[in-house]
Amino acid sequence: MSKIEELAKISGISSKYIDKTGQTHYTTDDVRRCFLKDMGYETDSESELDSNIKKLDERVWIDGVDYVNSFFTDEENTSIKLYLPETELKNLISFELEDEHKNITKGELSLANLPIEEKKNIDGTSYAMVKASFFKKLQPGYYTLRITINNHLIETMIIMAETKCFLEEGVSEEKFRVYGLAIQLYALRSKNNMGIGDFTDLKNIIKLVAKNGGDVVGVNPLGAAFPESRDDVSPYRILTRAFLNYGYIDLKSVPEYQESPEVQTLANSAEIKEQIEHLRSLDKVDYLGVYRVKIKLLKTMYAYFKQTHLNMSKGISERGKAFQNFVASKGKPFANTCLFEAILEKYNENGLHNDWRFWPNNYDKINSFHTRDFEQINRDLIQFYAYCHWLADQQLAEAADLCKQLKMKIGLYLDSPIGAAASGVEVWENRELFAENMGIGAPADPMRPRGQSWGFAPYHPQKLRQAHYAPFISLIRENMQHAKALRIDHAMGLMRLFWVYFVKDNPVVQGAYVYYNMREMVAILSVESHKAQCMVIGEDLGTVPAGFREYMYEHGLISNKVFFRQKDKDGTFLAPEKYQYLSLAQASTHDQATAYGYWLDEDINTFNACHLYVNEEQYQSNLATRAKERALLIKAFDEQKTFPSEECKKDAEAKLKGKSVPEKLEYAVNKYVARSNSAIFLQRIEDIYGQIAMENVPGTIAEYPNWRIKLTINVDDMDKDNRFKAMFDIIRGERQ
C-alpha cells in the first residue's frame, strides 16, 4: 500500500466501490489528493504524507481516549479503551461522569491489574492500551466522562442508546399497518394562500386524510429557504435544515395580521391584492414573488408586534414572553440563522451574491469583528427574522397538535435532507466541521448515467466526531420536534457519502465514498427518536452497501420501498407479500415518475430533454427497458387482481406502447402497493389527480422547473371531488 493510499484509508476514503450494475470502480490518487487536501492534509511530498499518517495513527494514543464511545443498552461490555504511557498504569485514577442535566457521578479506579491489550512506542515512550469499566448500566442519553491521571485531564463523549430507534406500539408484533398521504406543501393550491401552499393548507389536508381513515401525512423538507433564489429552489438545498421556512406561514391566521390597521391597509391595497391574485393563478410557484409579498406584510406585522407585545414602557405581553422564550430556547444555532438572514438581506439590497462565500468585509467569517459589529447594529432586523421563524414554528406545532386531536397513529412525517447547502448557514457557522470545497452526490447508474451532484458540503468525518456530533444532534432534535416520523434522506450517508467533483470535459461526476461512524450516528438517532417519540425512516434507495439494510433493521430504522424499483431476481415486480414489514411503501417518490408519467416514459424523456444521458444509446436502452416494464406491470396487476375491471386490463394491453394512459391506472398501481406487507403506505397526491410531470429532476436546476409545479385542484375542493375519497376507499380496503 502506498503512502497516499494509507493516509486515505485512515481518513475514511474508500479504495473502491461497486456500482448498481456490479462494476467495481477503484479510487485514483488524484481523487485521494483532492479529498485529503480539503480535509486539511497536505500530500505534496513523502514527508507530508508521513507526518499526517503518523499524526492520525498516534492521535488516540496521545489524547488518551477516543473522542466518542457509543453503546447500546443490550450490550454487556461497556468498557472504555484508555491509551496511556505504561508508567501511568500503576496509578489510581479519578473520574467523573456528567449527564445532560449536569448531574455528576464521581469515582476512583485502579489500572494496575488491567491486562494490556496493545502496546505502541511513540518517540521513545512506551504506551499501553487497557480497557476500563467506569459504569455498567446507564439510562439512554449523552454523557461526558472526565478522567484525571497524574493531574492530566482527558475526556470522551459517551452515547448510551436503546438498541432500536423508537417504534410505535404494535410494530414489534407486526400489527401496526397504517396509510396516509405524501404531499409537496408548496404545490398545494387554495383560495386562501398567497401562491404557495401554507400551514393552513397542511391542516386542511390533515383533516381530509384523517376523515378518510389515514394516520400519516408526509411532507417535503420544511427548512428555511434562500428568499431571493430564482433558479435553485430545492427544499433539500436550503439556507438551513434546522429552522422552518417562513414562506409557508399563513399570514391571515396570525393575530398581528388580523389586528393591525397598517397591515390591513397594506393587505387590501390594490397592488398587494393584484400580486397575490397573480401568484395564486400561476401553475408554477413563483418563489421570489411569494417571498417579496410575504416579507413586505411580515415586516408590517412585526412592527405592530413590537409595539403591542414587546413595548417595554407598557410591559411585555404574554405573547411577547412566548416569543422571547422561544428565541431563548433555540440557542446559538438559531441566533446564527437569524444573523445570517439579516446579512443576506443587506447584501441583496446592494445586488450582491446570494452566497456567504462571496460576502465582503469578512462577513464570511462568523466571529470576525465586522460580523459581530453587524450583529450589534442590526439587532432589530435579526429579531424580525426570529419573529418569522417563531410564527412558522407555531403554525407547524398547530398542525402536529391537530394530528393528535384527530387521533392519527403517526401524524406528521417530516423530511431531513442529507446534506447542508454549501452556501447556507450550517457551513458558515461551522466551517471547520465541513469539507466545504467538496460536494456529495451519487455515482452514475443506468437511470442517471452522468451521476448526481447535489450541491451539499459534507461533514468532515473526524472533526464531526471531535465536536461530539453537536451540529448533527441539534439538527435531528429540531427536525423531530413536531414530527412523529422523520425521513432521513439518503440514509446511506449514515455510513458513507459519495464525495464528488468534476473533471474538465467529462460530464460524468467523479469521486469516491468517504466513510462515517455509522454506529455512533445511529446511536444518536436512537437517543433522539426516543426523546421525541418519533420513528425514523431511512431512505435507502440507490447504491446501497452490503449489510447496510440489515444494520438498519437491527436498529429499528424503517426501510423505504418504492414500487417501481421493487423487482424480483427475474425482473418482475415484487409481490406485495414479499415487502419487508419494517418499511414504508410508496408507488414512487418526488424525484421519480408519477404513475401516469411512468407509463408514458415521462421521466426518461425528461432526462433526455435535460441532456442527462451521455449518449443516444443510453436513452434508447432505457426506453426499451420501460417497454418491457409496462408488460410486467400488466402481468403483476393481473396476478394480484388490482385492475378495477377486466375492461381496464384490456385497455392497458391496448396501450402497451405507452402513448396514452390506461383507464384507472392509478388505482391499479396504488391498490397493489397498498396491499404490501409494509407497516406504512403513503399515497402520492399527484397520482390521485393524474399528474404526469415530475416534481424534481435530480441533477438539474435551470433545465427543469423543479419544485414549482402546483396541483391542478384546490385543497378546498378535494373533499367534494370524488377522486380523493375513491382512492382512499381502495387503500382502506387493502390496509384493514
C-alpha positions in Angstrom: 0.0 0.0 0.0 1.4 3.4 -1.0 1.7 6.3 1.5 -1.2 8.2 0.0 -3.4 5.1 0.0 -2.6 4.6 3.7 -3.4 8.2 4.6 -6.7 8.0 2.6 -7.7 4.7 4.3 -7.1 6.2 7.8 -9.1 9.2 6.8 -12.1 7.1 5.7 -11.7 7.4 1.9 -12.7 4.1 0.3 -10.3 2.4 -2.1 -13.1 1.1 -4.4 -16.8 0.7 -4.7 -19.2 -1.5 -6.6 -22.0 0.3 -8.6 -25.5 -0.8 -9.2 -24.5 -2.8 -12.3 -21.9 -4.8 -10.3 -18.9 -3.0 -11.8 -16.0 -2.2 -9.5 -14.6 1.3 -9.5 -11.1 2.0 -8.0 -10.2 5.3 -6.3 -7.4 7.1 -8.1 -4.6 9.0 -6.4 -5.9 12.2 -7.9 -9.2 11.7 -6.1 -7.4 10.9 -2.9 -5.3 14.1 -3.1 -8.3 16.2 -3.8 -10.3 14.9 -0.8 -7.3 14.8 1.6 -6.4 18.4 0.8 -9.9 19.5 1.7 -9.8 17.5 4.9 -6.7 19.6 5.8 -4.0 17.1 5.0 -1.1 18.1 2.7 0.1 15.4 0.3 2.6 17.1 -1.9 5.7 15.3 -0.5 6.6 12.0 1.2 7.5 13.9 4.3 4.0 15.5 4.5 2.4 12.1 3.9 4.5 10.5 6.6 3.7 13.3 9.0 0.0 13.1 8.5 -0.1 9.3 8.8 1.9 9.5 12.0 -0.4 12.2 13.4 -3.6 10.3 12.7 -2.2 6.9 13.7 -1.0 8.2 17.0 -3.8 10.7 17.8 -5.8 8.5 20.1 -2.6 7.4 21.9 -1.6 10.9 22.6 -5.1 12.0 23.5 -5.5 9.1 25.9 -9.1 8.2 24.9 -11.2 8.4 21.7 -13.5 11.4 21.0 -16.6 9.3 21.3 -17.6 5.9 22.8 -21.1 4.6 22.0 -23.1 1.7 23.4 -26.5 0.1 23.0 -28.5 -0.9 26.0 -28.4 -4.6 25.1 -24.6 -4.8 25.2 -23.0 -6.2 28.4 -19.5 -4.8 27.7 -19.3 -1.1 28.4 -15.6 -0.8 28.9 -13.6 2.2 27.6 -10.3 1.9 25.9 -7.6 4.0 27.5 -4.3 4.8 25.8 -1.6 5.7 28.4 2.1 5.8 29.0 2.9 2.4 30.6 4.4 4.2 33.6 1.0 5.6 34.5 -0.7 2.2 34.7 0.3 1.9 38.3 -1.6 5.0 39.4 -5.0 5.3 40.8 -7.2 7.4 38.5 -10.2 9.6 39.4 -13.1 10.2 37.2 -16.5 11.9 36.9 -19.4 11.1 34.7 -21.7 14.0 33.9 -25.1 13.6 32.3 -27.1 16.0 30.2 -28.7 17.6 33.3 -25.3 18.4 34.9 -25.6 15.5 37.4 -22.2 14.2 38.2 -21.1 10.8 39.5 -17.5 10.6 40.8 -15.3 7.6 41.4 -11.8 6.2 41.5 -10.3 3.3 39.6 -7.0 1.3 39.8 -5.5 0.3 36.5 -2.7 -1.8 38.0 -4.4 -5.2 37.4 -5.9 -4.5 34.0 -4.4 -6.6 31.2 -2.5 -4.7 28.5 -4.4 -5.3 25.2 -1.9 -3.4 22.9 1.4 -1.5 23.0 2.9 1.3 20.9 6.2 3.1 21.1 5.8 6.8 20.3 9.0 8.9 20.1 10.7 6.7 22.7 7.7 6.5 25.1 6.0 3.1 25.6 2.2 3.4 25.6 -0.3 0.7 26.5 -4.0 0.3 25.8 -6.2 -1.1 28.5 -10.0 -1.5 28.8 -11.5 0.1 31.9 -15.1 -0.1 33.2 -16.5 3.2 34.6 -20.1 2.2 34.6 -22.3 -0.8 34.0 -25.8 0.4 33.1 -26.7 4.0 32.1 -30.0 5.5 31.1 -30.1 6.3 27.4 -28.6 9.7 26.6 -25.3 11.6 26.3 -22.6 11.8 29.0 -19.2 13.3 29.4 -16.6 11.1 31.0 -13.6 13.0 32.5 -10.6 11.1 33.7 -7.8 12.6 35.7 -4.4 10.8 35.7 -1.4 12.5 37.4 -3.2 15.9 37.2 -3.7 15.3 33.5 -7.4 15.5 32.3 -8.7 13.5 29.4 -12.4 13.2 28.4 -14.7 11.5 26.0 -18.4 11.6 25.0 -20.5 8.6 26.0 -23.6 7.8 24.0 -25.9 5.2 25.5 -28.8 4.3 23.2 -31.7 1.9 23.1 -30.8 -0.8 20.6 -33.7 0.1 18.3 -34.9 3.6 17.4 -38.4 4.4 18.7 -41.2 2.4 17.1 -44.9 2.9 17.6 -46.8 0.3 19.7 -47.6 -2.8 17.7 -44.7 -2.6 15.3 -42.7 -5.3 17.0 -45.6 -7.6 16.8 -46.2 -6.6 13.1 -49.7 -5.4 14.0 -49.2 -1.8 13.0 -50.5 -1.2 9.5 -51.2 2.4 8.6 -51.7 4.5 5.5 -51.7 8.2 4.6 -50.7 10.8 2.0 -47.4 12.2 0.7 -47.6 15.9 -0.4 -45.3 18.7 -1.5 -46.5 21.6 0.6 -45.5 24.3 -1.8 -47.7 22.6 -4.5 -51.0 23.0 -2.7 -53.5 25.4 -4.2 -56.2 27.1 -2.1 -58.4 30.1 -2.2 -56.7 31.3 1.0 -53.0 31.0 0.3 -50.7 33.5 -1.4 -49.4 31.4 -4.3 -47.7 28.7 -2.3 -49.1 26.0 -0.1 -49.1 27.1 3.6 -49.6 25.6 7.0 -53.4 26.1 6.9 -53.5 24.2 3.7 -51.5 21.5 5.5 -54.0 21.4 8.3 -56.9 21.0 5.8 -55.0 18.1 4.2 -54.6 16.5 7.6 -58.3 16.8 8.3 -59.1 15.2 4.9 -56.7 12.3 5.4 -58.0 11.6 8.9 -61.6 11.8 7.6 -60.7 9.1 5.1 -59.0 6.8 7.7 -55.4 7.9 7.2 -52.9 8.1 10.0 -50.0 9.9 8.5 -49.2 12.9 6.2 -45.7 13.1 4.7 -44.3 16.5 3.8 -41.3 17.7 1.8 -38.4 19.3 3.8 -39.6 22.5 5.5 -36.3 24.1 6.3 -35.7 27.8 5.7 -35.1 28.7 2.0 -33.0 31.4 0.4 -35.7 34.1 -0.1 -34.1 35.7 -3.2 -33.5 32.4 -5.1 -34.7 32.5 -8.6 -33.5 29.2 -10.1 -32.5 26.8 -7.3 -35.5 26.5 -5.1 -34.9 22.9 -3.9 -36.3 22.2 -0.4 -33.4 19.9 0.0 -30.7 22.5 -0.7 -31.7 25.3 1.7 -30.4 28.1 3.9 -30.7 25.8 7.0 -32.2 22.4 7.6 -32.8 23.2 11.3 -35.3 26.0 11.3 -38.5 26.5 9.4 -39.4 28.2 6.1 -41.5 31.3 6.9 -42.7 31.2 3.3 -45.2 28.6 4.5 -46.8 30.8 7.1 -50.5 31.5 6.6 -50.3 35.2 7.4 -54.0 35.7 7.6 -54.3 33.5 10.6 -51.7 35.4 12.6 -53.1 37.9 15.3 -50.9 40.7 14.0 -52.3 40.4 10.5 -55.8 40.5 11.9 -55.4 43.2 14.4 -53.1 45.8 12.8 -54.8 48.6 10.9 -51.5 49.2 9.0 -51.3 45.5 7.9 -55.0 45.6 6.8 -54.4 48.7 4.8 -51.4 47.2 3.1 -53.0 43.8 2.5 -56.1 45.4 1.0 -54.1 47.8 -1.3 -54.7 47.3 -5.0 -51.0 46.5 -5.5 -50.8 43.7 -2.9 -54.2 42.2 -3.8 -53.2 42.1 -7.5 -49.9 40.5 -6.8 -51.4 37.8 -4.6 -54.1 37.0 -7.2 -51.5 36.7 -9.9 -49.2 34.4 -7.7 -52.2 32.3 -6.8 -53.3 31.9 -10.5 -49.9 30.6 -11.7 -49.5 26.9 -12.5 -45.9 27.0 -11.0 -44.8 28.6 -7.8 -43.1 31.9 -8.2 -41.0 31.7 -5.0 -39.4 35.1 -5.5 -42.7 36.8 -5.9 -44.2 35.0 -3.0 -41.4 35.9 -0.6 -41.4 39.5 -1.6 -45.1 39.9 -0.9 -44.9 38.0 2.4 -41.8 39.8 3.6 -43.5 43.1 3.0 -46.5 42.1 5.0 -44.4 40.3 7.7 -42.4 43.5 8.3 -45.5 45.5 8.9 -46.9 42.7 11.2 -43.6 42.7 13.1 -43.8 46.5 13.7 -47.2 46.0 15.2 -46.0 43.0 17.3 -43.1 45.1 18.7 -45.4 48.0 19.6 -48.1 45.8 21.1 -46.2 42.9 22.7 -42.6 44.0 23.2 -43.2 47.5 24.4 -41.0 48.0 27.5 -42.9 51.0 28.7 -46.3 49.1 28.6 -44.8 45.8 29.8 -44.1 42.6 27.8 -47.4 40.8 27.0 -47.9 37.0 27.3 -47.5 36.7 23.6 -44.3 38.7 23.8 -42.9 36.5 26.5 -43.8 33.4 24.5 -41.7 34.8 21.6 -38.8 35.6 23.9 -38.9 32.2 25.5 -38.9 30.6 22.0 -35.8 32.6 21.0 -34.0 31.7 24.2 -34.8 28.0 23.9 -33.3 27.8 20.4 -29.9 28.9 21.4 -26.9 29.9 19.3 -27.7 28.0 16.1 -31.0 29.9 15.9 -29.3 33.2 16.6 -26.7 32.5 13.9 -29.5 31.7 11.4 -31.3 35.0 12.0 -28.0 36.9 11.8 -27.2 35.1 8.5 -30.6 36.1 7.1 -30.1 39.7 8.2 -26.7 39.9 6.5 -28.2 38.3 3.4 -31.0 40.9 3.2 -28.5 43.7 3.4 -26.5 42.1 0.6 -29.5 41.7 -1.6 -30.2 45.4 -1.2 -26.9 46.0 -2.9 -27.4 43.3 -5.5 -24.5 41.2 -4.2 -24.2 37.5 -4.4 -26.7 35.3 -2.6 -23.9 33.2 -1.0 -21.8 33.9 2.1 -18.6 32.7 0.3 -18.7 35.9 -1.7 -19.5 38.3 1.1 -17.0 41.2 1.6 -15.9 42.8 4.9 -15.0 39.4 6.5 -18.7 38.6 6.9 -17.8 35.2 5.6 -16.2 34.6 9.0 -18.9 34.3 11.7 -16.7 35.5 14.5 -15.0 38.4 12.7 -15.1 41.9 14.1 -17.2 43.0 11.1 -19.8 40.2 11.6 -20.1 40.9 15.3 -20.3 44.7 14.7 -23.1 44.0 12.2 -24.9 41.9 14.8 -24.8 44.8 17.3 -26.0 47.4 14.8 -28.8 45.3 13.2 -30.4 43.7 16.3 -33.9 44.7 15.2 -33.6 43.2 11.7 -32.2 40.0 13.3 -35.2 39.9 15.7 -37.5 40.3 12.7 -36.3 37.0 11.3 -36.6 35.4 14.7 -40.3 36.5 14.7 -40.8 35.0 11.2 -39.4 31.6 12.3 -41.5 31.7 15.5 -44.7 32.2 13.6 -43.7 29.3 11.3 -42.9 27.1 14.3 -46.3 28.0 16.0 -48.2 27.0 12.9 -46.4 23.7 12.3 -46.9 22.9 16.0 -50.7 23.5 15.5 -50.7 21.1 12.6 -48.9 18.5 14.7 -51.4 19.1 17.6 -54.3 18.7 15.1 -53.0 15.2 14.2 -53.1 14.3 17.9 -56.6 15.7 18.3 -57.7 13.6 15.3 -56.1 10.5 16.9 -53.8 9.8 13.9 -51.4 7.0 14.8 -48.4 8.8 13.4 -49.4 12.3 12.2 -46.7 14.4 10.6 -43.9 12.6 8.7 -41.2 15.2 8.0 -38.1 15.0 5.9 -34.5 15.9 6.8 -32.1 16.5 3.8 -28.9 14.5 3.8 -26.6 17.5 3.4 -26.0 21.1 4.3 -26.1 23.6 1.4 -22.5 24.8 0.8 -23.8 28.4 0.6 -26.0 28.0 3.7 -25.8 28.9 7.4 -24.8 25.5 8.7 -21.5 25.6 6.8 -21.0 29.3 7.6 -21.3 28.8 11.3 -19.2 25.6 11.5 -16.8 25.8 8.6 -14.2 23.7 10.4 -16.6 20.8 10.6 -17.2 20.6 6.8 -15.2 19.7 3.8 -16.6 22.9 2.3 -15.0 22.7 -1.1 -16.3 19.2 -1.7 -19.7 18.1 -2.9 -21.8 15.0 -2.3 -24.0 13.1 -4.7 -24.3 9.7 -6.3 -22.2 7.7 -8.9 -23.5 7.1 -12.3 -26.2 4.4 -12.7 -28.4 3.2 -15.6 -31.1 5.8 -14.8 -28.6 8.6 -14.0 -25.7 7.9 -16.4 -24.0 11.2 -15.6 -24.2 10.6 -11.9 -25.5 13.2 -9.5 -24.1 16.2 -7.6 -26.4 17.6 -5.0 -24.7 20.9 -4.0 -24.1 19.9 -0.4 -21.0 20.2 1.6 -20.2 17.0 3.6 -19.3 16.8 7.2 -15.6 16.2 7.9 -15.8 12.7 9.4 -13.0 13.1 12.1 -13.9 16.7 13.0 -17.6 15.9 13.4 -16.6 13.2 16.0 -14.2 15.7 17.6 -17.1 18.1 18.0 -19.1 15.3 19.7 -21.6 15.4 16.9 -23.1 18.7 18.3 -24.5 20.0 14.9 -25.9 16.6 13.9 -27.6 16.2 17.3 -29.1 19.7 17.2 -30.3 19.1 13.6 -32.1 15.8 14.4 -33.6 17.3 17.6 -35.0 20.3 15.7 -36.4 18.1 12.9 -38.1 15.7 15.3 -39.7 18.5 17.4 -43.1 18.4 15.5 -42.7 15.0 13.7 -43.8 11.6 14.7 -41.8 10.1 11.8 -38.7 11.5 10.3 -37.3 10.6 7.0 -33.5 10.6 6.8 -32.8 11.5 3.2 -30.2 9.2 1.6 -29.8 7.2 4.8 -26.6 5.5 3.4 -25.0 8.8 4.4 -25.0 7.5 8.0 -22.4 5.0 6.8 -20.8 6.6 3.7 -21.2 9.5 1.3 -20.1 9.8 -2.3 -17.9 12.9 -2.4 -17.9 14.3 -5.9 -16.1 16.7 -8.2 -15.9 17.3 -11.9 -13.1 16.8 -14.3 -12.8 19.2 -17.3 -14.5 17.9 -20.4 -16.0 14.9 -18.6 -19.8 15.2 -17.9 -19.8 12.3 -15.5 -19.2 13.0 -11.8 -16.0 11.7 -10.4 -15.4 10.7 -6.8 -15.2 8.1 -4.1 -17.1 7.1 -1.0 -16.0 8.5 2.4 -17.0 6.6 5.5 -18.5 7.9 8.7 -19.1 6.1 12.1 -22.5 4.6 11.5 -22.7 3.1 14.9 -22.4 6.5 16.6 -24.8 8.2 14.2 -27.4 5.6 14.6 -27.0 5.7 18.3 -27.7 9.4 18.2 -30.8 8.8 16.1 -32.0 6.2 18.6 -31.5 8.6 21.6 -33.3 11.5 19.9 -36.1 9.3 18.5 -37.0 8.0 21.9 -36.8 11.5 23.4 -39.2 12.8 20.7 -41.2 9.6 20.4 -40.5 9.8 16.7 -40.0 6.9 14.3 -37.1 7.0 11.8 -37.4 6.2 8.2 -34.2 5.6 6.3 -34.4 6.4 2.6 -32.3 3.5 1.4 -32.7 3.9 -2.4 -29.8 4.0 -4.8 -26.4 2.3 -4.4 -26.7 0.5 -1.0 -23.6 -1.1 0.6 -23.6 -4.7 1.7 -25.0 -5.2 5.2 -26.5 -1.7 5.4 -30.2 -2.7 5.3 -29.5 -5.4 7.8 -28.0 -2.9 10.2 -31.0 -0.6 9.7 -33.3 -3.4 10.6 -31.3 -4.4 13.7 -31.6 -0.8 15.0 -35.2 -0.1 14.1 -34.8 2.2 11.1 -37.7 1.8 8.7 -36.7 1.0 5.2 -38.2 2.8 2.1 -39.7 0.6 -0.6 -40.7 2.2 -3.9 -42.9 0.0 -6.1 -41.4 0.9 -9.5 -38.0 -0.1 -8.1 -39.0 -3.2 -6.3 -38.1 -6.1 -8.6 -37.6 -9.8 -8.1 -34.5 -11.5 -9.4 -36.2 -12.4 -12.6 -37.1 -8.7 -13.2 -40.8 -9.0 -12.3 -42.3 -6.6 -9.9 -42.1 -7.8 -6.3 -45.3 -9.3 -5.0 -46.9 -7.3 -2.2 -46.5 -10.1 0.4 -42.7 -10.0 -0.2 -42.3 -6.5 1.0 -40.3 -6.2 4.2 -42.7 -5.4 7.1 -40.4 -2.8 8.7 -40.7 -0.5 5.7 -42.7 2.4 4.2 -44.1 1.6 0.8 -44.9 4.1 -2.0 -45.6 3.8 -5.7 -42.9 6.4 -6.3 -41.2 9.5 -4.8 -40.8 13.2 -5.6 -37.8 12.6 -7.9 -39.3 9.7 -9.8 -42.1 9.4 -12.3 -45.7 9.5 -11.2 -47.9 6.6 -12.1 -49.0 8.3 -15.3 -45.5 9.6 -16.0 -44.0 6.1 -15.6 -46.4 4.6 -18.2 -45.8 7.5 -20.6 -41.9 7.4 -20.3 -42.2 11.0 -18.9 -39.1 10.6 -16.7 -36.9 9.1 -19.5 -37.9 11.7 -22.0 -37.4 14.5 -19.5 -33.9 13.2 -18.6 -33.2 13.2 -22.3 -34.5 16.7 -22.8 -32.3 17.9 -19.9 -29.3 16.2 -21.5 -28.7 13.8 -18.6 -27.9 10.9 -20.9 -24.3 10.6 -22.1 -25.4 9.3 -25.5 -28.4 8.3 -27.6 -27.8 4.7 -26.9 -28.5 5.1 -23.2 -31.7 6.9 -23.9 -32.9 4.3 -26.3 -31.9 1.5 -23.9 -34.0 3.0 -21.1 -37.0 3.3 -23.5 -36.7 -0.3 -24.4 -36.4 -1.4 -20.8 -39.5 0.7 -19.9 -41.5 -1.0 -22.7 -40.7 -4.4 -21.1 -41.7 -3.0 -17.7 -45.1 -1.9 -18.9 -45.8 -5.5 -19.9 -44.6 -6.7 -16.5 -46.9 -4.1 -14.8 -49.9 -5.6 -16.6 -48.7 -9.1 -15.5 -48.3 -8.0 -11.9 -51.7 -6.3 -11.7 -53.4 -9.2 -13.3 -51.8 -11.7 -10.9 -52.9 -9.6 -7.9 -56.3 -8.7 -9.4 -55.7 -5.0 -8.8 -57.2 -3.8 -12.1 -60.6 -2.2 -11.3 -62.2 -4.3 -14.1 -61.4 -6.6 -17.0 -62.0 -3.7 -19.3 -59.2 -1.7 -17.6 -56.9 -4.6 -18.1 -57.7 -4.8 -21.8 -57.3 -1.1 -22.1 -53.8 -1.3 -20.6 -52.9 -4.1 -23.1 -54.1 -2.0 -25.9 -52.0 1.0 -24.7 -48.8 -1.1 -24.1 -46.7 1.2 -26.3 -47.1 4.0 -23.7 -48.6 6.6 -26.0 -51.6 7.1 -23.7 -52.6 6.2 -20.2 -54.7 3.2 -19.5 -58.0 3.8 -17.8 -57.7 4.0 -13.9 -54.0 3.1 -14.0 -53.5 5.0 -10.7 -56.0 2.7 -8.9 -54.2 -0.5 -10.2 -50.8 0.8 -9.1 -51.8 2.1 -5.6 -54.1 -0.8 -4.8 -51.1 -3.1 -5.5 -48.7 -1.2 -3.3 -51.3 -0.6 -0.5 -51.6 -4.4 -0.3 -47.9 -4.7 0.5 -46.7 -6.2 3.8 -45.1 -2.8 4.7 -46.1 -1.3 8.1 -46.7 2.1 6.4 -48.1 3.0 3.0 -48.1 6.5 1.5 -50.2 7.6 -1.4 -48.8 10.3 -3.6 -51.3 13.1 -4.0 -50.1 13.6 -7.6 -51.3 10.2 -8.6 -54.8 10.9 -7.3 -55.1 13.8 -9.7 -53.4 12.2 -12.6 -50.3 14.4 -12.7 -47.8 13.4 -15.4 -44.9 15.9 -14.9 -42.1 15.1 -12.4 -41.8 17.2 -9.3 -38.0 17.2 -9.5 -35.4 16.0 -12.0 -32.2 15.3 -10.0 -29.1 16.8 -11.5 -30.9 19.8 -12.9 -31.6 23.4 -11.8 -32.4 25.8 -14.7 -33.1 22.9 -17.2 -36.4 22.0 -15.5 -39.0 23.7 -13.3 -38.0 21.7 -10.2 -40.1 22.0 -7.0 -42.5 24.5 -8.6 -45.4 22.5 -10.2 -48.7 23.0 -8.5 -51.6 20.6 -8.2 -54.4 21.2 -10.6 -57.1 21.2 -7.9 -57.6 23.4 -4.8 -57.3 21.9 -1.3 -60.7 23.4 -0.6 -62.3 21.3 -3.4 -60.7 17.9 -2.6 -63.4 16.9 -0.2 -66.1 17.5 -2.7 -64.1 15.9 -5.6 -64.7 12.1 -5.6 -61.2 11.1 -6.7 -59.7 11.6 -3.2 -62.3 9.5 -1.4 -62.4 6.9 -4.2 -58.6 6.3 -3.9 -58.7 6.2 -0.1 -61.6 3.8 -0.2 -59.4 1.4 -2.2 -56.5 1.9 0.1 -58.6 1.3 3.2 -59.8 -2.0 1.8 -56.3 -3.2 1.3 -54.8 -2.0 4.6 -57.5 -3.2 7.0 
